[in-house]
Amino acid sequence: MNSPKLATATMTMTIAEASASSGVAPDALRYYERERIIGPISRDAAGHRRFTSSDIAWIGVVTCLRDAGLGISDLRVFAKILDAETAPADRMEFLRDRREALQARRDGLTRALSVLDDKIEYYGARRSFPASPV
């Protein structure tokens, strides 16, 4: 009886597959690699990028950090911190600083939403509107 062979190679994805999986455009993936935010991404014999599950997981972190408002320069700094294998305290300091900035931004957005809600309620309760905005 033949037993099935176990796959010894790691499953990889093309850039199109990585893009579909991560929701990040291929051009953005190339840019992130050029900027050393992701990667280096391995290449096949033809020189085409081959993304691993670890690459996709890291792209997910990068996407989350971008959504949190980190810019490319912040991502470069964070990638350098990780590449340098700095102490966890350095990584934590970087992330805490960015978290504080994000919290301040959220607080500002919460205040702005409150003002909008007040105005919606105010104008919704009125039957006639003043000539000038209030």
Protein Blocks (a to p, Z undefined) as FASTA:
>chain_A
ZZddddfbdcdddfklmmmmnopafklmmmmmmnomgccddddfkopacddfklmmmmmm
mmmmmmnopafklmmmmmmmmmnopafklmmmmmmmmmmmmmmmmmmmmmmmmmmmmmmm
mmmmpmbdcfbdZZ
